[in-house]
Amino acid sequence: MPLSGLKVIEFGGLGPGPFVGLILADNGASVVRIDRPVAPSSDILCRGKESAAINPKIPSGKAALTKLVASADILIDPFRPGVMERLGLGPEVFLGDGTSPGLNQKLIYARMVGFPRTGPYKDMAGHDINFLALSGVLSILPGSPDKPSFPMNLLGDFAGGGLACTLGILLALIERGKSASGQVVDADMVRIFSVRTSQKEFSLPKVSGTRYLSSFPLLGLLSRSPNMSGTRGSRLLDGGAPFYNIYTCKDGLWMSVGCLEPEFFKVFLEGFVKAVPAGFNFDGWTPTLDVHSDRDEWPKLREYLTRGLATRERDYWAGVFHETDACALPVLTTEEAAALDSSTSPFPVPHPRITALRSENPRAVGLDSLSLRPGQHTLEILSKLGLCATQLEEMEGEGAIGFAKARDSKL
């Protein structure tokens, strides 16, 4: 596996942080999640990880954590700005502060927060919808005429946050291979990563990960691209074009229509006109191929398609356009989509796969891989650090560590 041999310390947090750890674990890294003793976890992005329950606010717990991080390759910090520093586990402890060497000068210290570490929002709470709002991206997303909609918490949290942070870690690993120096990776959902070594800081554009991810539509607006002309809801890709939209069928299920190019629209329209019931009539009007480029006719075409697609069930239309270039496909349920996945698993499997991994089986996925009890591996992890049974007993008594199950009889 590409990341085999890398040790990752992931401080337990919400979705984006665990997602970074999941990607690293799926590609071979050894990932230890740090949980709080006697605290439940709702994290389901646990595949391939271990858990140690350690309280950094207790001196013996902090010492154990410091030792763990000092021997790690990557640290994932999902907390608000300043939390790790107040715990005495900030990047300067390990990478150095310019005046004294740190404990682990090869550490990749990855930090991910919603808002920038400086400025008016640095101490505020927020979630995906707020990050989208401040990035400017929410204002251009489709929705109803009176307000935009949002794609759950995928765009800010997991794409602009988790994936951006993972990219930053991989770039930092490449840089470490050249310079032998550890890096700080800042992946903020309302500001993309910057990189700092123990020697100097590389100043990168301080724009949000969400905005960087949305480069295509944002640059389209700035350059006045025809695809982004008009107001929200009237543009080519946000529901304005009737040939790039979702339609409800007779059975209440949906078809996606995306025939943007004239040649694909031709295939779609010819198949559609032949497939509607013989008695279907739209005030005597049948669209021609010219309607594709005639925006004045788009409202009429939208109504025509809305009525026509509602005359048949979704699976009927799926059959009409199957294996054609009409760019019209059924909107599948999650169960239907899982059945078509080549992995035959209802669970999302690691992706992408590189050539070197094609002969390897991906990590097992299933219900068992979702659960990771806080402290499930505390004993094994701390024993590898050289802590003896007596020390572990004392630490447990102090509340510095916790175990998810009855301790081994050796204790």
N, C-alpha and C positions, 0 to 999 in steps of 0.2 A: 504494500500500500504506500502511496506517495508520502504520507506524513508519519509513517511508522517510526517509532523512536522518539517522537516529540512528546514532551510532557506539558499538559495544559492544566492550569488551575482556573476553574470557572466559579466565580462567586454567584451563588444562587440569586436569580432575579426573575423578571417577567420575560415574555416570549422572545424578544429580539436577542437578548444575551444567550439564553439556552439554545437558540437557533444557531448562533455562531459555534457554540460548543458541539452541537449535533453535526454540523458540516465537518468540523475538524475530526470528530470521532469517526464519522462514516468513512473518512479517508485515511484512517489508520492511527490517528493521534490517541494518546492515552489521556483521557479527560477525567479529572476529579472535580466534582461539584462540591463547593463548600456551603453547607447548610448551617442554620442555627440549631443548637441543641433544643430538643423538646418543642420544635416548631414544625407544623405540617407543611407540606408542599403540594401545590396544584400543578406543578410542571409536568407536561406530558412529552417534552422533547428530550427524553432521557436515554435514548438508544445508545448503547456502547459506553456509557459513563459509569463512574463510581461516585459514592457520596461519603463525605466525612463531615460529621457535625462538630464544628469547632466555634467557640465563642472568642472572638479577638479582643473583647473587652476585659477578659480575665488574663492576667500576665502570662500564665503558663500556656493558655490557648493562643495568645498572640505570638509567643515564642515558637510554638509548633507551626503556626501558619507562616511565620517569617522563614523558618527552615524549609518548609515545603516550597514556597515561592522562590527561595534562593537556589533551589535545585531544578526549577522548571524552565521551560523554553518560552511559554506563553502564559500571560495572565489576562483574564477577561473581567473587566470591572464594569458592572451594569448600573452602578449607583449614581445618585445625583452628584454634581461637582463638589469636591471637598470631603466626601464621606471617607474615602480610603486614606486621605491625608490625616484626618482627625483620628483615625484608628492607628496611625503610625505605620501605614502600609502603602504610602504614596510612591510614585515612581522614583523619586530621588533616593529613597532608601535602598533601592536595588540598582539603579542605573548611575547613581552618584549625582551630586549637585554642582559639579564644576570645581569644588574645593576639596572634596574627598571622594574616594572611589566607593561605589555601591557594592552591595552584597552579590549582585548577579548582573554584571555589565553586558551580558548577552541576552537579557530578557526582552521579549516583545510584550510591552505593557499596553494592552488594548482597552481603551475607555469609550463607552458609548452612552450618551445622554440625549434627552430630547431637545434641550435648548443649549445654546452656546454657554461656555464656562465663564464668559464675561458679558456684561450688558444687563438690560432691564429684566430679562426673563430667567437669569441664571439660577434663581432660587425658587422658581415656580414649578408646580406640578403640571403635568400635561399628558395627553395621550395622542394616539395616531391622528385623530380628527383635528386636534389643535395644531400638530406639526404640519399637516397638510394645509391648514388655514394660513399659517404664517409663511409657508413656502411659496404661496401664490398659486400652487397647483390645484387646490380645491376649487378655486374660482373658475377654472376652465373645464372641470369635469362635467360629464352629462348629468342630467337629472330632470326635474320637472321645470316648467317655464319660470317658476318663481324662485327656485333655489337649486344649487348643484347637489349631486349625490356623492357617496363615497364608497370605495371598494373594501368594506369591512376594515380591518387594520393591516391590510397587506402592503399598501404602497409606502407608508411612512415607516412603520415598525420593522417589517421584515425585508423589504427591498431597500429603501433608503437608509435603514438602520443596520439590520443584521447582515445583509449581503455586502453593504458598503464596508462594514467592519471586517468581514472575512476577507474581502479584497485587500483592505489595508494591512491585515496580518500577513497575507501571502506576499505583498509587496515588501513589507518590512523584513520578512524572512529572506527574500532575494537580496535586499540591501545588506542584511547581516552577513550573508554569504560573501559579499564583496569587502565589507569593512570590518567584520568581526565585532561590530558594535550593536548593542541592543537598541531598541527603538520604542518611542511612545507613539501609539496610533490613536488619534482622536476621530471617532466616527459619530458625529452628531446628526440627528435626524433633521435638524435645521441648520447644519453646517457640516460639510464633508471633511474628511480626515486631513490632518497635518501630521508631519513626522518630525520627531526631535530625537537626536542621539545625545549621549553624555557630553559630546564635544560641541555640537551646534544644532540649531533648529532650521528646518527647511520650511520656509513660508509658502504654503500653497493657497490657492484661492479659497477664501473663507465663505463658501456658499454651502447650502444644505445638501445632504445626501439625497433628499427627496427632489430637490431642484436639479441636481446633476442627473439623476435617474430620468427626469422628465425633459432632458435636453431637446428631444425632437419637437414636441409641441411648443416649448418655450422659445426655441430658436425660430420655429415657424412663425410665431407671433411677431418676434422682433424683425424678421426679414420680410414680413407681410406675405408669407407663402399663401398661394391660393387655397391650400388645404386648411389654413387657419383663418381665412377671411370670414367676416361676418361676426355676429354675436353668438354667445354660447347657446348651443342647441340648434344652430343653423349651419354648422360647419360640416365638412365632409365626413369626419371621423367621430363626431360626438352626437350622432342621431339626426343630424340635419339632412343627410342624404338618405332617401328611401331605400336605396340599394345597399346600404350599410346599416342594418338595423335588426331588431328582434321582433318577431311576429307571433301572435297567439293563434294556435290551430284549433280545430273543432273540439278536440278533447281537452283543451285547456293547457296543453303542453306547447312548447315553443320551437320555432325554427330560427336559426341565425342566417342572415343573408348578407354577404360581403363581396358582391361582384363589383369591385371598384373600377376595374379596367373594362373598356368598351367590349373587348372580345369575350370576356367572361359574362358581362351583362347580356350579350347576345345569346349565349348558351342558356343562361338562366331564363330569359324572357321567352325564348322559343319553347323550352320545356314547360314553363309555367302555363303559357297560353294553351298548350295541348292538354294539360292535366286538370284544369279546372272543369267542373261539371258542365255538361252541354248547355244547361239552362242558365249558367252564370252570365249576367249582363250588368255592366257598369255604365248605365245611361248611354249605351251604344258606343262607348269609347274603348278602344284597345290601344295600348301604348305602342309606339314605334321605337326603333333604336335611338332616334334623335332625342328622346326624352331624357336620356342619360346625361346629356350636357346642357339641357335646358332647365335651369333652376326654377323658372316660372311654372314649369309643369310638375315639379317635384311634389307639391302638396296633393295634386290629383293622383300621381303615381303611388304615393304612400297610401292613400285611401283605397286605391285599386288593389294593391297588394294585401292590405289589411283585410279587406272583404274576401278576396280570393283565397288566401291562405286559411281563413276561418271556415272554408267549406269542406276541408278534409282534415283527417287526423295527422298528427306529426309524423308517424311512421310511414304513412302514405307518401308524404312529401319527401321524406328521407329516401324512400325507394325511387322516386322520380329522379332525384338528383344524384343518386349514388354513382360513384366512379365517373362523374362528369366534371367539367371545369366551371360549373355554375357558381361555385363558392357558396353553396347553400347546404348547411348541415344542421342536424338536430341538436338542440340543447339537451345534453344528457344529464340524468341525475348522477349523483356521486357514485351510486351503486352501479349504474350502467357504465360509467366511465372506468371504474375499477375493473369491471369484467373485460374491458377491451385492452387494458394495460398488459404489455408483454410479460410483466412479472407475475401476472395472475393474482397479485396481492391486493386486498382492499386498502392497504396502507401505502402511503407514498414511499417509494424506495429511493436510495441515494442516486443523485444525478448531478452533473453528467458523469459518464464513464469514459475513461481514456483507454487507449489501445492496450497498455500494459495490464489493464485490469479485466480485459474481456474474458480471460480464462479463469478468473477468480469469482467465487460466489460473493454477492454483496452481503452486508451484515443482515442477520435475520431480523425481520420486522414482524410485528404482531402485538397483541395486547400486552404480553409480558414485557415488551421493550418500552412500553409507555410509563411503567411504574419504577420509581427509584425512591425508596424510603430514606428520608434524611438520617444520616449516620449508619447506613447499611454496611459501609466498608471502613468505618472509623478505625477499628482494631487493626485490620490488615495494613492500612495506609500509614498509620502512626508507628506501627511496629517496624515497618521498613525504614522509618527515620531513625531507628535505634532506641526508641522509648520502650522501657521494660514494663512488665505487668504492674509493678508497684507504682511507677510513675503514672501509668494510665488510670489506676485506681484513684490516686490522689487528684488527678485532673478531673475525673468524673465527679468526685466529691466536691470539688470547687465549682462545678458547673461549667468548666472550661470545655468539656467534650460531652458528646452523647452517643448512644448506640441505639440502633433501630430494633434490636432484638436482644435476648439474654446473652450476656457476654460468654465468650468461650470459657470452658472449664479451666483453662490455664490461668485465668485471672481469678 
